[in-house]
Every structure is written in C-alpha cells, then in structure tokens.
C-alpha cells in the first residue's frame, strides 16, 4: 500500500524532492499526488540536477549526476510531460 504524502512532506518535496522521494521514478509512480504537482516537483528536480551538472563540469573529479538527470527526464516522459528547453539553470559562459 502506498504511503499518503502529508502537507509538510509536500512542501519539503517542492524544495528538495530527494528528501521525500527515493528516486524520480518513485515520485512519478506515486498516486497520492496529482499529475501536475508531480511534474512540477520533477521539473524542480531537473533544474537542480542540471545546475549540479554545470558545477561538476567546472570541478572535474566530482561524482556525476548524469544518471539522476536521466532518471528525472525518464520520469517526466513517463508522465507525458513535454520538454521545456527554456527552463534550464544558468550555464557557464
């Protein structure tokens, strides 16, 4: 049986999804949150993963988050969300 997400957990997930959900796939598969909210949380997770990826490019030798980004993109695809190319984090110049 799936655990019901509390209001406090929802607020936490909007700030840091990894504090509430084990993986992007777990978030996509939950039925206790409506589809639009799951997509919103995944978009925030995507933004964070892309931001970390830029940081990693600037500091070689750190742990890669490319798997996380792929998991987030797969979860968004699973929910039928369309890509939003203009919503990415700032990139290095």
C-alpha positions in Angstrom: 0.0 0.0 0.0 1.3 3.4 -1.0 2.1 5.9 1.8 0.0 9.1 1.8 2.0 12.3 1.4 1.4 14.8 4.1 1.2 18.6 3.5 4.6 19.0 5.3 6.2 16.4 3.0 4.7 18.1 0.0 6.3 21.4 1.0 9.6 19.6 1.6 9.4 17.9 -1.8 8.8 21.2 -3.6 12.1 22.4 -2.0 14.1 19.2 -2.2 12.4 16.2 -3.8 15.2 13.8 -2.7 14.3 14.4 0.9 10.9 12.9 0.4 11.2 10.5 -2.6 13.7 7.7 -3.1 14.0 8.4 -6.8 12.4 10.4 -9.6 10.7 7.1 -10.7 9.2 6.7 -7.2 7.8 10.2 -7.5 6.4 9.6 -10.9 4.7 6.4 -9.8 3.0 7.8 -6.7 -0.8 8.1 -6.9 -1.1 10.3 -3.7 -0.1 13.4 -5.7 -1.9 14.7 -8.8 0.0 14.5 -12.1 0.5 18.3 -12.4 2.2 18.5 -9.0 4.4 15.5 -9.7 5.5 17.2 -12.9 6.2 20.5 -11.0 8.3 18.6 -8.5 10.2 16.7 -11.2 10.9 20.0 -13.0 12.5 21.4 -9.9 14.5 18.1 -9.5 15.5 18.5 -13.2 16.6 22.1 -12.6 18.7 21.0 -9.6 20.3 18.1 -11.5 21.2 20.4 -14.4 22.7 23.0 -12.0 24.8 20.4 -10.3 25.9 19.1 -13.7 27.2 22.6 -14.6 29.1 22.7 -11.2 30.6 19.3 -11.9 31.9 20.5 -15.3 33.7 23.3 -13.5 35.2 21.0 -10.8 36.3 17.7 -12.5 36.7 14.6 -10.4 33.3 15.1 -8.6 30.6 12.5 -8.6 28.4 12.6 -11.8 24.7 13.4 -11.6 24.0 12.5 -15.2 22.2 9.3 -14.1 20.0 11.5 -11.9 19.2 13.8 -14.8 18.3 10.9 -17.0 16.1 9.4 -14.3 14.3 12.7 -13.9 13.8 13.1 -17.7 12.5 9.5 -17.9 10.0 10.2 -15.1 8.8 13.3 -16.8 8.4 11.3 -20.1 6.5 8.6 -18.2 4.0 11.3 -17.0 3.7 12.6 -20.6 5.4 16.0 -19.8 6.8 17.9 -22.7 10.4 19.2 -22.6 10.8 22.8 -21.6 14.1 23.9 -23.0 13.9 27.4 -21.7 13.5 26.2 -18.1 17.1 25.1 -17.5 19.5 26.6 -15.0 22.0 29.2 -15.8 25.0 27.8 -17.7 28.6 28.9 -17.6 29.7 31.3 -20.3 
